[in-house]
Amino acid sequence: MVTNASNLGRSGLFDWLMQRFSAVILGAYALCIIGSFVVNPDMNHQEWKAVFESNVMRIFSLIALLALCVHAWVGMWTISTDYLTSLQLGERATFFRLLFQAGCALIICIYLIWGIQIFWGS
C-alpha cells in the first residue's frame, strides 16, 4: 500500500474529519469573541486585554490556533494535490507540489509560534 508522506493523517477520511472538527472549534471561538463584544459593546483596550489574560481564554485561544493550523494544512494539502499535478505542471509536478507544501508548512509553523508568543507572552 502506498501512502503519501505529506498528508496529515494518512487517510482522506481522517483529514476530512480533522478539517470539520477544526471548523467547529474555530466557529465556537468566533462565537466566543463575538459574544464578548455583544455582552460588552463599549469594551476598551484594558477590558479586551483582561479577557485574554485569563488562562481559560488563553487555552481556548491556543486550541483555536492549533485548529486553524490543522485546518489550513489540510486545505492547502488538498489544493496542492488536486491542482499541482502532472497534468498541469508536467514531469516536475512532484517537485513543485512538495516545494509548495514545504512552504505552506513553514508558514503555518511560523504563524503557530507567533500566535503562541502573542497569547502566552507577557
C-alpha positions in Angstrom: 0.0 0.0 0.0 1.4 3.4 -1.0 0.8 6.3 1.3 1.6 10.0 0.8 4.0 11.2 3.5 2.9 14.8 3.2 -0.7 14.4 4.3 -1.8 14.8 7.9 -3.5 11.6 8.8 -2.5 9.2 6.0 -6.2 8.9 5.4 -8.6 11.1 3.4 -11.4 10.4 5.9 -9.2 11.3 8.9 -8.1 14.6 7.1 -11.8 15.4 6.3 -12.8 14.8 9.9 -9.9 16.9 11.2 -10.9 19.8 8.9 -14.6 19.6 10.0 -13.7 19.3 13.7 -11.3 22.2 13.4 -14.0 24.2 11.7 -16.3 23.6 14.7 -13.6 24.7 17.1 -13.0 27.9 15.1 -16.7 28.6 14.9 -17.1 28.2 18.7 -14.1 30.5 19.2 -15.6 33.1 16.8 -18.9 32.9 18.7 -17.0 33.5 21.9 -15.2 36.6 20.6 -18.4 37.9 19.1 -20.2 37.2 22.4 -17.6 39.2 24.2 -18.5 42.2 22.0 -22.2 41.7 22.4 -22.1 41.4 26.2 -19.8 44.4 26.5 -20.2 46.7 23.4 -18.2 49.5 24.9 -15.2 47.4 25.7 -11.9 49.3 25.8 -8.4 48.0 25.3 -7.9 47.3 29.0 -11.1 45.2 29.2 -10.2 43.4 26.0 -6.7 42.7 27.3 -8.2 41.3 30.6 -10.3 38.8 28.6 -7.2 37.3 27.2 -5.2 37.3 30.5 -7.4 34.5 31.9 -5.9 31.1 31.5 -9.2 29.7 30.2 -9.2 32.1 27.3 -5.5 31.6 26.7 -6.0 27.8 26.5 -9.1 28.2 24.3 -7.2 30.6 22.1 -4.3 28.1 21.8 -6.7 25.3 20.9 -8.3 27.6 18.3 -4.8 28.5 16.9 -3.9 24.8 16.6 -7.3 24.1 14.9 -6.6 26.9 12.5 -3.2 25.4 11.7 -4.7 21.9 11.1 -7.5 23.4 9.0 -5.0 25.4 6.9 -2.7 22.4 6.4 -5.5 20.1 5.3 -6.9 22.7 3.0 -3.5 23.6 1.4 -2.5 20.0 1.1 -5.8 19.2 -0.7 -5.3 22.2 -3.0 -1.7 21.1 -3.8 -2.6 17.5 -4.5 -5.7 18.5 -6.6 -4.1 21.3 -8.7 -0.4 20.8 -8.7 -0.4 17.6 -10.8 1.5 16.3 -13.8 -1.5 17.3 -16.0 -0.9 21.0 -15.1 2.8 21.1 -14.5 4.3 18.2 -16.4 7.1 15.9 -15.1 8.3 18.4 -12.4 4.9 18.5 -10.7 6.0 16.4 -7.7 8.9 18.8 -7.1 6.7 21.9 -7.3 4.0 20.2 -5.1 6.5 19.3 -2.4 8.1 22.8 -2.6 4.6 24.3 -2.2 3.7 22.0 0.7 7.1 22.7 2.4 6.4 26.5 2.0 2.9 26.1 3.5 4.2 24.0 6.4 6.9 26.6 7.1 4.4 29.5 7.1 1.9 27.6 9.2 4.7 26.8 11.8 5.8 30.4 11.9 2.2 31.6 12.4 1.8 28.9 15.2 4.9 30.1 17.0 4.0 33.7 16.5 0.5 33.1 17.8 1.8 31.3 20.9 4.0 34.2 21.6 1.1 36.6 21.3 -1.2 34.7 23.5 1.3 33.5 26.1 3.8 36.3 26.0 3.9 39.0 28.6 
